[in-house]
Amino acid sequence: MDKMYLWILALGGNLPSEEGSPEETLRAALKMLDGEGMRLVDSSRLYETPCFPPGAGPDYINAAALVESRLDAGALLDRLHEIEAAFGRARQQRWGMRTLDIDLIAGGAQVLPDQDTYAAWRDLDLDTQMKATPEQLILPHPRMHERAFVLVPVHDVAPDWIHPVFGQSVAEMLAALPESARKEVRPL
C-alpha cells in the first residue's frame, strides 16, 4: 500500500478570478483540494494580510489547509499548480500579484531535497530571494518561520506541527514573531 502523507498548504490571492473576489477564489480552491488524489482534512479561517513585499499590489486574502494524500511532494505540487491555473494563475513574476497561490509548506518531518540545500535557500539575503527561484521543491518552506501571513493561518490547522530543522512548533514560531507582524494578519 502507498504511504499516506499529511501536507500543510498555504493559500493566498490578491486579484479577482473568474470565480470572483480573492475571498471567493480561496473558498472555491479549498473545495478543489478535496478530490483527485487529495482529501481536505482541515482549513483555517480566511485572513486579510498586507501585500508582500510592501507596495507590490492590493492586500491579500490568505488561508491554510491540511491535505491528506498518497501523492508524493512532486506529484502534489504538480496538482496544486493545476488548481492555480484553473483559477487563472499566470506565473510571470516572482512575488507578484496573483489570483491564486498555493504553496506546499511542509509534509511531516520531511526535509527536501536535503538539509544542505534547505539551509542554503533559508539563508539567502532578501534581494536574492526576490530574484532566485529554486529548481527543485524545498521543504519545509524556507521562509515559513519568518512570515505571519503563513504562520497565523497554519496555526489554525496545525499549531503542534514541529519544524523538522528548528525543532519548534508552529505555535512557538508564531510566538517568536514580533507582535506587530502578527497583528497585520486580520481574520475576515
N, C-alpha and C positions, 0 to 999 in steps of 0.2 A: 504494500500500500504506500502511496506517495505521502510525503511528510506534509502536515498542515502547518502553515505559518500564520502568525498574527502580526499584521503590519500596522504601523502608525502613519497616517497620512495627514498632510496639511493642505487645506484648500483656500484659495483666495481669488479675488477678481475685483476690478475697478471699472470695467467697461460693460455696457449692456451687450447681451447676446440676443439671438432670435427668441430665446426663452423669456427675455425681459430684462429687468434690472439685475445688477450683480447679486442681490439677495435672492431673487427668483432663480437665477442661474445656479447658485450654490445649492439651493434646495433641490433642484432638478438633478444636479450632478450627484448629490448624495444618494438619490434614488437609484441612479445608474450603477453605483458601487455595490448594489445588492443584486448581482446576477452575472452571468457569463464568467464563471470561474471564481467569483468572489461572493462573500457573504458579509454584509454590513453588520457588525457586532454592536457598535455604538457610535454616536456622533455628538459633537459638542453643540452648545448654543452658537448662534451667529454673533460675530463681533464686528464693530467698525474700528478700523485702525488707520492711523496716518499713513500716507503713501511712503514707501521705502524704495529708494532713498528719498529724503525730503524734497518736495518740489517737482517730483517726476510725474505727477498727474493727480487725478482725483483720489480721495481716500478709498481704502479697500474694505471689502467685506471678507472676513476670514472665518474659518471653521477647522475642526479636526475630526478625523474619523479613525475608528479601529476596523480593520477589514481582515477577515479570515479567508485564506486561500491556499490551494495547493500549488499555485503559480510561484515559481522562484522569483527573485528580485528583478531579473532582466525581463522575464515574461510579464510580470506585473507592471513594470514601468512602461512597457510597450502598450499594455491595455489602458493604462492611465493616460498616455499620450493620445490614444484613440478617442477616449472620452473628452479630453480637452479639445481635440479637433472637431468633435461633434457639436461643440458649443462655439465654434468659430475661432479657436485659439490659433494665432499665427506666431511662429517662433522667429521673430525678426530682430528683436533687441533684448539683450540680457537685462533683466530687472526693469523691463519696460511695462507700459500699461497693457492690460490683457483682459479678455473676457473671462478666462478661467485658467487657473494654475493649480495643478495637483502635484504636490511634492511627496515623494516617498521619503519619510523622515527616519524611520527605523524599523527593524524587524528583529524582535527579541534581542539576543546578545550578539548578533552578527556584526562584524566589522569588515566592510568590503571596500576595495578588493583585498586590503591587508592593512595592518597597523601603520606601517611607514607611509603609505600613500594617503591614508586618512590624516595622519599628522601633518603631512606636507600641505594638504588643502586646508586644514583647520588653521594653520599658522600663516596663511597668506595675508599680506597687507591689503587694506581696503581698496586701493587703486587697482591692484592686480585682480582682486575678487570681482570687481565690476567688469573686467575685460576678459578674464580667462574662463573657459568652460572645460570641465574635465571630460576626457574621452570615455571614461567608464563611470559607472554609478559608485558614489561614495556614500557609505552608510556607517554609522548614523550620519544624518545631515551634519556637515562640519560646522555649521553656524547656529544650529538649533538652540544651543545653550546661551546665545547672545540675544535672542530675538523674542521679545514679549509677545509679538503677534503670532508666534508659533507656540510658545510655552503656555500662554493663558488658555487657548482652546485645547491643547493637548492635555493640560491639567484636568479638564472636564472629563476626559475619557481614559486617561492612563496616568494618574498622579503618582502611582507607585512604581512605574516602569523605571528600571535602573539603567543609566547610561553605561554601556559596556567598557568605555575608556575612562570616564571620570569617576565611575562608581557612585554617582549621585542620582537620586530620584528626580523625576520631573518637578515634584513639589520643592525639593531642595534647590534645583537650578532656578526655578521661578523666584523663590525667596531671595536668591542671591542677586537678582537684577535690581537696579535702582527703582524705588517706588514710583518715580516719575515715569519710567518706561512702562511699568505695569498699569498705571492709571491711563495711559494712552489707549489701551485696549478696552473699548467700551461695549458691553453687551447691548444687543439690539432689543 
